Amino acid sequence: MNFKFHLTLFVFFISYLIARSPAIGVEAPGFSLKDQDGILHNLSDYRGKKLVLYFFPRANTPPCKKQACGLRDNYDSFEKSNISILGISFDHAKRLKGFKEKHNIDFNFLSDSKKETAKSYGVNKFFFTSRKTFLIDEKGVLIKEIGSVDVSTHAEEILQVFN
């Protein structure tokens, strides 16, 4: 029993260490995920627009609320700059829908309950995603990864990069 437990911990630890983000300057990994209303979103749907793809651990937690509301409060600036925003977590659509409605969020949340997109972006950390943001240009190329997210200034940081 003790051996199996330690082996399981070791496997989780190794998978944590080898999770890698995609390289900057290459095409961003594609995805196909449903939003809070069951509508399918693909990376290719956003060609011709700048895209903020932000991964967050769990809807309705204080830091996730602060991050989402900060983006919401700057949404007009994002729209004027032709920037789309998508939030991604492991939460199911119903929880994401409640989060969006409760906080009057203008952008969509995608449910990655199978954790496939999180794996392709290197943010799959056991039970939750890492809090990371990826900025993608109009051609679908990854131009920046923000790994140390300050939820209180996140929107401004993104706008500075794109503008």
N, C-alpha and C positions, 0 to 999 in steps of 0.2 A: 504494500500500500504506500509506504513512504517513498519507495523508488518511483512509482507511477506519478505521485504528486510532484516530486522534484523534476521528473522528466517533462511533465506538462508545463511546469513553470519555466523550464529551460527553453522549450519550444516557443512559448509565448514571448519570452525575452528575446530570442533570436529573431522572431518575426517582427518584433518591435524595432530592433536594430536595423534590419535590412529594408524596411519600408522607406523607399526613396521617392522624392518628388521628381517630376519630370524636369528635364533640362530647360533652362531659359534659352530662347532663340529658336526653339523647334516647335513644330505644330503641337498644340495642346491635345491631350488624350480626349478622344470622343466620348460622349456619354449619351444615354437615352434613359431619361428618368421622368416619372410623373410628378406633377406639382400637387399642391394641396387640394385642387379641384379635379384631379384625375387626368389632366391634360398632359400629353407627352411632350417633352422638350428634348431636343438634340443639340449638340454643339453647333452643328451645321445650320441650325435655324438662326444663329446669331452672326453669320458671315455678313460683313459690311458694317457691323457695329462693334464698338469696344465692349468688352464684357468683364464684369467683376464676378468671379466665382468664389464665394466665400463659404468655407466649411465651419460649422459651429457644433459644439458638443450636444446641446439639448435645448429645445424650445422651452420658454417660460422660466429659465433660470436667470438670476439677476444679470450676470455678465452678457449672456446671449440677448436678453432684452435690451440692455444698454447699447450693444453693438447694432442690433437691428433698428432701434429707434434713432440712433445717430445717422445711419444710412437713410432712413425715412425722412429725417429732418433736413437732409441735403438732397433729397430726391430731385427737386427742380434743377439743381446744378448738374446732376448726372444726366438728366434728360436733355438739357441744353447742349451738353457736350456729346450727345449721341452715345451714351454709356448705359448699357443694360446691367441689371444686378440680379443674381440668382444666389439664394442661400441654400446650402445643402447640409442635411444632417441625417442620422439614422432613424429619426422619428417617423412614425407613420403619418399618412396624409391627414387624418382626422386631427391629430395633435398640432400639425403645422397649420391647418386651416383655422383652428381656434386661436393660435398664436398670432396669425396674420390679422384676423378680425379684431381680436382684443386690443391690439396696438395700432390699428389702422395703417398697416404696412402696404405700400403701393406696389412692391415688387413680389415676385413669386419665390416660394420655397419648394425645393425638390426633396423627395423622400428617397434616400439611398439605403433602404432597409436591408438589401442584400450585400451592401458594403463594397460593391464592385467598383464604383466610381472612386470612392475613398481610397481603395487599393491602388488604382491607376494613378492617383495624385499623391500617393505616399502619406496619406493622413489617417489611415486606419489604425487606431490605437486601442486595441482590446474592445471595450464596450461602447466607446464614443469616438467621434472624430477628433483630431487635433484642431485647434483654432488656427486656421491658415487661410490666407486669401491669395488667389491667383488672378493676375491681370492679363487679359488676352486681347490682342489687337484685332483690327477689322479683318485680317487675313486668317485668323485662327491661331496665331503664333503667341506662345507664352512669353510675355515681356517682363514680368516681375512676379516674384513670390514674396509675400509678406508673412514671415513666420512668427515674429514677435509682435502680436497684435495688441495695441493699446486701444481698447474698445471706446474710450472717450474721445480719441482723435482719429479714429480709423477712416472716417469719411473724408476728412481733410487730406490725409496722407494719400489716399487713392486719387483724389482729384488733382493733387500736385503732380503725381506720376503721369496721369493722362494728359494734363494740360501743360 
